[in-house]
Amino acid sequence: MAGSGDPGRDQETAPAQWAGGMAGALLPCLAGAKIGLLEAGRRNGKESFSMKACVLGLIGAGLTLSGALAADARLEAALRRLEPDTRLEQVCDIAVMQRIKGDTSPYRPDKVLAGAISEPRRSGDSLDSEGGAFRSGGHWYRLSFECQASPDRMRVLSLNYTIGEQIPVRDWDDYGLYP
């Protein structure tokens, strides 16, 4: 079931963009701005306060968005410098990390290792990791995923993943994991 975040459940997506939800966060504000302008005269200043908050939010979002775009450009440049197999693994690791963060799961991964427990299999522009792991909240969890990238290995076209059980601290050294 997609989006469940439960260990052992499959998470999958159709071809998708993992660019963040900035537009989704701004749409209610923009819709409210149109309604607010029509009703501003009726509310004796209350509407002007929410309109100010909305405008400040839009300005802040623009600054955040421009910073995110600059970070994306730096990430893209760094990825293009990698050899293709390394790029494939990095693009898939980043995508699965973003998907887990964006799904309705309690996990907020800050690191994904496709080959933590066993080496992933590569076939063309696909990466199949049955022995991966991700770190969230200082704990490591088993992870398996199938990732299909674009021919230039810069974008993920499809991704299926399954979150496994927490990896005991006593096993971390065996897998090269760290706090």
C-alpha positions in Angstrom: 0.0 0.0 0.0 1.6 3.2 -1.1 2.3 5.8 1.5 1.7 3.6 4.6 5.3 3.8 5.9 4.8 0.5 7.7 7.9 -1.8 7.8 7.5 -4.6 5.3 5.0 -2.7 3.2 5.7 -1.9 -0.4 5.9 1.7 -1.4 5.6 2.5 -5.1 5.2 5.4 -7.4 4.5 5.9 -11.1 6.9 8.1 -12.9 7.0 11.3 -10.8 8.9 14.4 -9.9 10.5 14.7 -6.4 10.9 18.4 -6.5 9.1 19.3 -3.3 5.7 20.7 -2.6 6.3 24.5 -2.7 3.5 25.1 -5.3 1.0 23.0 -3.2 1.8 25.1 -0.2 1.3 28.4 -2.0 -1.9 27.6 -3.8 -4.2 28.1 -0.8 -2.5 31.4 0.0 -3.0 32.6 -3.6 -6.6 31.5 -3.7 -7.1 33.2 -0.3 -5.5 36.4 -1.6 -8.1 36.6 -4.4 -11.0 36.1 -2.0 -9.4 38.3 0.6 -9.1 41.3 -1.8 -12.9 40.9 -2.5 -13.8 40.8 1.2 -11.1 43.1 2.6 -13.5 46.0 3.1 -16.0 43.9 5.1 -13.7 42.7 8.0 -12.3 45.9 9.5 -8.6 45.1 9.4 -8.7 41.4 10.2 -8.4 40.5 6.5 -5.5 43.0 6.0 -3.5 41.1 8.7 -4.0 37.7 7.0 -3.2 39.4 3.7 0.1 40.7 5.2 0.9 37.2 6.5 0.2 35.8 3.1 2.4 38.3 1.3 5.2 37.8 3.7 4.8 34.0 3.3 5.0 34.4 -0.5 8.1 36.5 -0.2 9.7 34.0 2.1 8.7 31.1 -0.1 10.3 32.8 -3.1 13.5 33.2 -1.2 13.4 29.5 -0.1 12.5 28.4 -3.6 15.4 30.4 -5.2 17.8 28.8 -2.6 16.4 25.4 -3.4 16.9 25.9 -7.1 20.5 26.9 -6.6 21.1 23.8 -4.5 19.4 21.7 -7.2 21.8 23.2 -9.8 24.8 22.4 -7.6 23.6 18.9 -7.0 23.0 18.4 -10.7 26.5 19.6 -11.6 28.0 17.3 -9.0 26.0 14.3 -10.3 27.1 15.0 -13.9 30.8 14.7 -12.8 30.2 11.2 -11.4 30.8 8.1 -13.5 27.5 6.6 -14.7 27.2 3.6 -12.3 28.0 5.8 -9.3 25.5 8.5 -10.6 22.8 5.8 -10.9 23.2 4.7 -7.3 23.3 8.3 -6.0 20.2 9.4 -8.0 18.3 6.4 -6.7 19.5 6.8 -3.1 18.4 10.5 -3.2 15.0 9.6 -4.7 14.2 6.9 -2.2 15.2 9.2 0.7 13.0 12.0 -0.6 10.1 9.5 -1.2 10.3 8.1 2.3 10.4 11.7 3.7 7.4 12.7 1.6 5.3 9.6 2.3 3.1 9.3 5.3 5.7 7.4 7.4 7.3 8.3 10.7 10.7 8.1 9.1 12.8 11.1 8.1 15.9 9.6 6.5 19.1 11.6 6.3 21.2 8.8 4.7 20.5 5.9 2.3 23.0 3.2 1.4 21.9 1.0 -1.5 24.7 -1.5 -0.8 24.9 -1.5 3.0 24.1 -5.2 3.6 24.6 -6.6 0.1 25.7 -5.1 -3.3 22.9 -3.8 -5.5 22.3 -5.2 -9.0 22.6 -3.0 -12.0 21.0 -3.6 -15.3 21.2 -0.8 -17.9 19.6 2.2 -16.2 18.0 0.2 -13.4 19.3 -0.5 -9.8 17.8 -3.3 -7.7 18.9 -3.1 -4.0 17.7 -5.9 -1.7 20.4 -5.2 0.9 20.1 -1.4 1.4 19.6 0.6 4.6 18.6 4.1 5.6 19.2 6.1 8.7 16.4 8.0 10.5 16.4 9.5 13.9 19.8 7.9 14.7 18.6 4.4 13.9 19.2 2.3 10.8 16.5 0.3 9.0 16.7 -2.3 6.3 15.6 -1.2 2.9 15.0 -2.8 -0.5 14.1 -0.9 -3.7 13.9 -1.1 -7.4 14.8 2.1 -9.2 14.6 2.9 -13.0 16.5 6.0 -14.1 16.5 8.0 -17.3 19.2 7.1 -19.9 21.5 9.9 -18.6 20.9 8.6 -15.1 20.0 12.1 -13.9 16.3 11.5 -13.1 14.3 8.6 -11.5 11.5 7.4 -13.7 10.0 4.8 -11.3 10.7 3.6 -7.8 9.4 0.8 -5.6 10.6 0.4 -2.1 10.0 -1.7 1.0 11.0 -0.6 4.5 12.3 -3.5 6.7 13.1 -3.9 10.3 15.4 -1.8 12.4 19.0 -2.9 12.3 20.4 -3.6 15.8 23.3 -1.4 16.9 25.4 -4.6 17.4 25.2 -5.2 13.6 26.2 -1.7 12.5 30.0 -2.5 12.3 29.3 -5.6 10.1 27.5 -3.3 7.6 29.7 -0.2 7.9 26.9 1.8 9.5 27.5 4.7 11.8 25.5 6.9 14.2 
